[in-house]
Amino acid sequence: MITRLFAFLLAGLFVLGGCSRVPEPLSYDPPGSTDTRDKPIQLQERRTWSFPEAGVLFHNRFEGARLNEVHAINDTLFEALILPENAPINNSPWYAFALYASTPRTVWVRLMYRHGTHRYHPKLSMDGETWHPLDPARYFPDTTTGTALLQLDVGPDTLWVAAQELITSSDFRAWTRKMAQKPGVALSVAGSSMQGRPIYQLTIGEGQPHYVLVISRQHPPEVTGSLALMAFLETLAGDSEQARAFRKRFTVVALPLMNPDGVDEGHWRHNAHGVDLNRDWYAFHQPETRLARDLFSGLKKQPHARFFFALDFHSTQQDVFYTFNEDIVTQPPGLTAQWLAALQKKLPDYPLHEEPGGLASPVSKNWFYKAFGISAVTYEVGDEDDREHIQRVATAAAEALMDVLLRTP
């Protein structure tokens, strides 16, 4: 049996190794990412890994899991291999697995990857619903090797370990049904994914053809973007005087979960056709982006239809608002600048980071402009942001948008 002293020495080596050098980051858009024709993927096998001598069992038999292989180095140290759905791929290596032991004990799990390096601070749960970050004193990422070593207390009750909280298609289904119980909120199925999972649509408002368009979760690991989306839409659907006035004038059409296949399969980035959906908004090779295009474009058929604003929620290392360069004129003009200024006024201590850009990249934000001429923003949320902070900022962002739109002729 590995001794506790040796285990801590081993962890120390990981820490020291991690301080020696930082590897070159993988490209944000690796080769081929904007070629959105179908690509082959390798689905992970849903299975259980049992180690009777150690009395420990791992499995990936749940929505959102990502675990491809486990090896026992000895009776307390295990190596977990995490593979992407295909490669090359953006460096968003998602992992999620469950484990338990016949009797209470401490084990060490080294996370190892192919085609990527460790990124997400582990989150733990005893019920698959309530999550907390792993104690930093038990977490040893190694920037030299791109791996991470975790010290975990396990026993007969299942312990879930994941890159982020699990918010899968089942969670979205439950949340959208709860949202649909609010006045002025309708739930429908806009269509289905490649593997046949429903893509839900929320419509918030009293039927005026003045549209705000919202999407989220094109990329499976981007859970903090989903947390912001939920707080944002809940505020628009709330019972405040402002929200009630907003719903009388505007209608929000939202697709909260664009990529249910990738989310439930535990993909790092892509849909079930091996494609980055947020690079398919000019070619529309994929069923999920075609569905969104047809839904939103179809709203133009409404008499007196007007389009005002679009938001796409994502996650990255820090909060960022990707906007348009100043020479791109939108209708109504200057709406994004007014919204961000209103948000900053509500949260004066919030370090608001805006990155303007052009229209070359085939992302949703740019298509919204080309299709409707409107302001559109990619709202990125930090991977490790405090969860209460995410809710506070997203709520203020929704209130700021209502402030601005209610003053718009």
N, C-alpha and C positions, 0 to 999 in steps of 0.2 A: 504494500500500500504506500502511495506517495505520502510523505510526511507533510504536516502543515508548514514546517519551516521551508521545505523544498518548494512547496507551492508558492509561498510568498517570494522566494528567490526567483522562481520562474516568472512571476508577475513583474518583479523588478527588472528583469532582463527585457521584458516587453516594453516597459516604460523607458528604460535607457535607450533601447534600440529606436524607439519612436522619436527620440530627441535628436537623432544623428543627422537626418536629412529628410526633406519632404519631396516625394516623387512628383514628377510632372503631372498636372491634372489631366484627366481625359477630356477630350473636346466636348463642348456642350452639344454641338451638332456633329456627331461622328460621321464618317463617310457613308453616303447613301441615305441619310436621314430624310432628305427631301424627295427621294424617290419613294413614293408611297404606294407603289404597286405591291401586291401580296408577297410576303416573304415567309419561308418556312420557319416554324417554331418547334421547340421541344417542350411538350407539356411535362411537368414533373409527375412522378409516380406518387400517388397517395398511399402511404404505407406507415408501418410501425417498425422501429428499430429497438430490439430488446437485447439487453446485456445482463443475463441472469447472474453472472459472477459478481457484477457490481450492484445488482438489484435496481437498475435504472432503465427506464423506457422513454424513448422519444417518439413523437408522431407528428404528422402534418395533415391530419384528417379533419380539416375544417376550412371554411371560407377564408380566403386571404392568406393562407399559409404559404411559406416558401422555405422548403428544406429539401435538399437533393440527396444528401448522403451523410451518415454519421459513422465515425470510427472511434472505438475506445482505445486510447493510448495506454491507459491502465484503469484501475477501478474508480478513480476520481477525476481523470482528465479525459475529455472527449473533444474530437474535432468535427465541426459541422461544416459541410460544404454547401455553398449557396451559388447557384448558377442562374444566369439570366435566361429569358425565353428565347433569345437569339442574340447575335452580335454581328457587327459592332453596335454599341448601345451607350446611351448617356449614363454617367456614373451615379445612378440612384439605386444602389444594391439593396433591394428589399429582402427582409428575412422575417419569418414568423413561424414558431413551432411551439409544441407543448412537450413537457416532460414531467415525470414523477418517479418516486423511488419507493421501494417496499418499506423502508424505515427512514426516519429523518436523517439527513446527512448534507454535507457541503460538497458540491462538485464544481469543476472548472470546465467551461466550454469555450473553445477557441473557434471563432467565426472566420472562415476562409472563403475566398471568392475567386471566381474566374471572370475575366473581362471587366473587372471593377475592383474598387478598393472600399474599405469600410467607411461609412458616412454617418449613420444614424445612431444616436445614443439609445441603448436598449430601454424598452418599457416593459414592465412586468404587471401581471394580473393573476389573481387567484380565481376569477370567475369569467374571464373573457370579456368583461364589460367595464370594470373599474381598473384604471391603469395608473401607474406611477413610475417615474424614471428609476433605473437601477442606481443605487448609491454609488457616487463617483469613486469612493474608496474601494469599490469592488469591480471597477470597470477600467480596463487597460488597453486602449487603442494603440496600435503600433503604426505610425505613419510611414515607417520604412518598408514594412512588408504588406501594408494595406489590410492587416487582420486586426482582430480584437479578442481579448481574453476576458471572460466574464466569470465571476465567482457567484454561485447561486446556491441558495438553501432550498432543498427539495425534500419532499416526503410523500405520503400516500395521496394527498390532495394535488390535483393537477396545477402546475405552474405554466402559464403562458408567457412567452418571450417574443417580443416583436420590435421591429424598427420604429414603429409608431403605433398608436392605438388602432385597433382593428375597427374600421368603419366600412363594412362591406355592403353588398346589395341588399341583404336582409335588413341591415340597420337603416339604409336609405328608405326601404319600403316602409318600415315602421315610422320613421320620421316624417315622410311625406303624408302618410295617413293621418298622423297627428296634426300636421299642418292643415290638412284639408278640413279639419273640424273647426277651424277659425272662420269667422264671417268674411266673405269675399275671397275665399281661397278655394280653387277647384283643382282636383287631382285627376289626371288622365294618363294613359299610356301613349306616348308619341310614336312608338315603334319598338323594334327589338334590335339587339346586337347580333353580331355574326353567329354566336353560339345560341341565340334565341332567348337571351335574358331580356326582360322588359326594360325600356328606357322611359323613366317617368317624367311627366311634365307637370309643373305647378304653374297655375295662372292666378295671379293676385290682382284684384281690382274689380271694379263694377262694370266693366265692359266697354269703357272708352277706348277707341282705337289709337291711343297715344302710348307708344310702346317703349318699355325698357327691357332689354334682352340680357339674360344671364345664363352662363354655363359654368360647369365645374367638373373636376376630376377626370380630365382627359388622361392624366398620368397617374397610374395606380398608387404609388407611394405618397402622393401629395395630400396627406391627411390634414395638415394644418390649414390648407386651403379650404377643405370641406368644413372644418370647424368655423372658419370665418364666413363662408357662404351661409351656413345655418343661422348664425347670429344675425347676419345681414338680412336675410329673407324674413326671419322671425320679427325683426324690427319693422320692416315694411308691412308685415301682416299684423302688427300689434294694435293695441287698443288706445293708443295716444291720439289726441286731437289732430296732431300733425299727420299721423299715419292714416287716419280716417279721411282727412282732406286729400291726401295724396292718392288714395285708392279711388276717389271720386273722379280724379282727372287723368290718372295714368293706369296702365295695365302692365304688370310685369309678367313676362313669359320666361320660365326658367327650366333648364334641363340640369338638375343637380348632379346626376351621375352619368357622364357621357360614355364611360368605358367600363361597364359592369363585368365584362369578361376578364379584362386585365386585372381589375380589383380582386375578383373572387379567385382567380388563378394565382395571385401573388406575383404578378409580373413587375419587372423593374420599371418599365416605361411604355410598353406597346399594347396594342389590342391583340385579339386572337389571330389576326393576319400578320403579326410581327411588325406593325407599323406604328410610328409616332403620330397619333391623331392630330396633334397640333403642328404638324407640317403638311397636312393634307387639305388645307382650306382653299387652295387654288385648284388642285387636280380633282379632289373629291372621288378618290378611288375607293374609299372605305364606307361601309354601310352606315356607320355611326355619324360621320361628318355629312354624308348625303342626307341623312334623316334631319339633322339640325338645319342644314341649308334649306331643305324643302319646307320645313316647318316655319322658319323665320321669313323666308321669301314669300310664303303663302299668305302671310299677314298683310302684304301689300294689297291684296284683293279686297280688304275691308274698306268700305266707303270712308273717305276722309282720314285714311290711315296716315299717321305721322310717327317717325322714329326719332328718339331723343338720345339714347345712351345705351352702351353695351359693356358688360363686365365679364371677364373670364378669370375664375379663381384658380390659383396655382400655389405651389410652395417652392422655396429655395433656401439658401443659407441665411438670408436676412430679408426683412420686409423691403419690397421694391414695387413701385408703380410704373409699369412700362406704358408710356404714352406716345403721342405723335410729335414730330418736329413742329416748330411754330409755323413753318410755311405750308403745312397741311391744314386747309381751312375746312372746318366742320360746320354742320348745321344741327342745332343752333350753334353759333360761333362761341368759342372760348369756354365751353361748358366744363371741360376737364379742369382747366385752371381755376375756375370758380369753385368746383367741387373740392379740389385739393386745398384751396385756400380756406374754405369753410371747415374742412376737416382739421387743418392745422389750428384754426381758431378755437375749435372745440377741445383739442388736445395740444396745447402750446408746448408741452415738454416732449411730445412724440417726435423722434428723429425721422421725419418724412423724407424718403429717398425716392426721387423721380428720375427715370431714365427715358428721355424721348428717343424716338427712332423713326425710320422711314417705312416704306410699304413693300420692300423687296421680299421679306420673309413670308412664306405661306402659312401664317398663323391666324388664329381666329380673329384677333383684334384687327388685323389688316383687312380681312374679308368683310367684317362688319362695316368698316369705312367704305370699302369699294361697293358694297351692296346697297348701303343706305345713306352714305355721306355723313355719318354721325360720329361723335366722340366715342371712342372705345378704349378700354384700359385692361391690361393684364395685371391683376391684383395678386402679387406674390406675397406669401406669408412665410416667415422664418421657420425652419424645421423645428428648432428647439425653443421657440418663443413660449413664454409662460402662457398657459391656456386661458387664464383669466384676462391677461393682456390681449390675447387674440380676440376674445369676445368684446372687450371694451373698445378696441379700435374698430372692429367690424360694425358694432352698434353705432359708434360715432360716425362712421363712413356712411351708413344708411341714413342717419338723421341729416348729415350734411347734404347728401344727394337730394333728399326730400326738400330741404331748405332751398336749394338752388332751383330745382325743377318747379317748385310751386311759385317761384318768382319769374319763371320763364313764360313769355307770351305764347 
